[in-house]
Amino acid sequence: MSIKGLTKLIDNFNNTVAGTLTPAGQVLVQSGLFTTAQLQSLGATIPYLQPEIHNAVATQGLFTFDSSVAWNVPMHKLWKTLPERVVAQPRMSVFNLFNYQNYDPPNELPNGNLTVCPVPTAPCAPADTGDSVSSTSKRTRTNHVGLGSGTFALGAPRQLEWGVKVAF
């Protein structure tokens, strides 16, 4: 779901569901034990959800496109003394071929302090009116996927790998 879709969903929930009685509260009112006003004053209603934070940054999915090419070279054709089973396999691999910049690596959870509504029975303003959520803004993202260790750093910048495998 996009940030705009989430905003619409939260607004719709806050306008139609939040602040109303829960099913248990409705039973209490129907039984004559409480009035709706009493339950609302006690805060026994469905709470309002905090609206989307201004200019929030959505968690991004990992995108990578890897490609590899290899071919078999029978070594007995180059050196007649080698047996037919000896095969050299030159290969080249490209990881993240389109060099897509990845954020939010799969091994990291979203972080930061997200605040909640101070009064759950009333609509509340966004907790942060800046351009960030969880200490992350579109300009200052600190969770960029880097090289890590080795060639198999998932989502890292474009990398090339070449080698020769010899099977005998």
C-alpha positions in Angstrom: 0.0 0.0 0.0 1.3 3.4 -0.8 1.6 6.3 1.7 -1.3 8.1 0.0 -3.4 4.9 0.2 -2.6 4.5 3.9 -3.5 8.1 4.5 -6.9 7.6 2.9 -7.5 4.4 4.8 -6.6 6.0 8.2 -8.8 9.1 7.4 -11.7 6.8 6.4 -11.3 4.8 9.6 -11.1 7.9 11.8 -14.2 9.4 10.1 -16.4 6.3 10.2 -15.3 3.9 12.9 -13.1 5.7 15.5 -14.9 7.2 18.5 -17.8 4.7 18.2 -18.7 2.1 20.7 -17.1 -1.3 20.5 -19.4 -4.4 20.2 -18.9 -5.0 23.9 -19.8 -1.4 24.7 -22.9 -1.7 22.6 -24.0 -4.7 24.7 -23.5 -2.6 27.9 -25.7 0.2 26.5 -28.3 -2.3 25.3 -28.3 -3.9 28.7 -28.9 -0.5 30.4 -25.7 -0.7 32.4 -24.2 2.4 30.8 -25.2 5.2 28.4 -23.2 6.0 25.3 -22.1 9.3 26.8 -20.8 7.5 29.9 -18.7 5.0 27.9 -17.4 7.8 25.7 -16.3 9.8 28.8 -14.6 6.7 30.1 -12.7 6.3 26.8 -14.4 3.0 26.1 -14.6 3.6 22.4 -12.7 2.5 19.3 -9.5 4.7 19.4 -8.5 7.1 16.6 -5.5 6.2 14.6 -2.6 8.7 14.2 -2.6 10.2 10.7 0.3 9.7 8.3 3.3 11.8 9.1 3.9 14.6 6.6 6.2 13.5 3.7 6.7 10.1 5.2 9.1 7.7 3.5 7.7 4.3 2.7 9.6 1.1 3.3 11.0 0.1 -0.1 11.1 -3.4 -1.6 14.3 -4.9 -2.7 15.0 -4.8 -6.4 17.9 -6.5 -8.1 18.5 -8.0 -11.5 21.4 -10.4 -11.8 22.6 -12.1 -14.9 25.3 -14.7 -15.5 26.8 -16.3 -18.6 29.1 -19.3 -18.8 30.3 -21.7 -21.4 32.1 -25.0 -21.5 35.5 -25.3 -23.1 36.6 -29.0 -23.5 40.3 -28.9 -22.5 41.2 -32.0 -24.5 40.8 -30.0 -27.7 43.5 -27.5 -26.6 45.8 -30.0 -25.0 45.6 -33.5 -26.5 47.2 -35.1 -23.5 44.3 -34.1 -21.2 41.4 -36.6 -20.8 38.0 -35.6 -22.3 36.4 -35.2 -18.9 38.5 -32.1 -18.1 36.3 -29.0 -18.9 37.1 -25.4 -18.2 34.1 -23.1 -17.7 34.8 -19.4 -18.0 32.0 -17.3 -16.6 31.0 -13.8 -15.9 28.2 -12.5 -13.6 26.7 -9.1 -13.2 24.9 -8.4 -9.9 22.3 -5.5 -9.8 22.7 -5.0 -13.6 20.6 -1.8 -13.7 22.4 -0.4 -10.6 19.2 0.3 -8.8 19.8 2.1 -5.5 18.3 -0.1 -2.7 17.3 1.1 0.7 15.8 -0.9 3.6 17.9 -4.0 3.5 16.0 -7.2 4.3 18.0 -7.8 7.6 17.1 -4.4 9.1 13.8 -3.6 10.7 12.3 0.0 10.6 13.6 2.0 13.5 12.9 5.2 15.3 10.4 6.4 17.8 6.9 6.8 16.5 4.5 8.5 18.9 0.9 7.7 19.5 -2.1 9.9 20.1 -1.9 11.3 23.6 -5.7 11.0 23.9 -6.8 7.9 22.1 -10.5 9.0 22.2 -10.0 12.1 20.1 -8.4 12.8 16.7 -4.8 13.9 17.0 -2.4 15.8 14.8 0.6 14.2 13.2 3.4 13.6 15.6 6.0 15.2 13.3 5.3 18.0 10.9 8.8 17.9 9.4 9.8 15.7 6.4 10.8 12.6 8.3 9.5 9.5 9.9 11.7 7.2 12.0 14.6 9.6 11.6 14.5 9.0 7.9 13.8 11.6 5.2 14.0 11.3 1.4 17.1 13.4 1.4 19.0 11.9 4.4 18.4 8.2 4.2 20.9 6.3 6.3 19.8 2.8 5.5 21.3 2.6 2.0 22.4 -0.9 1.1 26.1 -1.0 0.8 28.7 -3.6 -0.3 28.8 -5.5 2.9 31.1 -8.4 2.6 31.8 -10.3 -0.5 30.0 -10.5 -3.9 26.8 -11.7 -2.5 25.8 -8.5 -0.8 22.0 -8.5 -1.5 20.9 -5.2 -3.2 24.4 -3.6 -3.3 25.5 -1.4 -6.2 26.4 -3.0 -9.5 29.1 -5.6 -9.3 30.9 -7.8 -11.8 32.4 -11.2 -11.1 34.4 -13.3 -13.5 36.3 -16.5 -13.1 37.0 -20.0 -14.5 35.8 -23.2 -13.1 37.7 -26.4 -14.0 35.9 -29.7 -13.7 37.7 -33.0 -14.0 
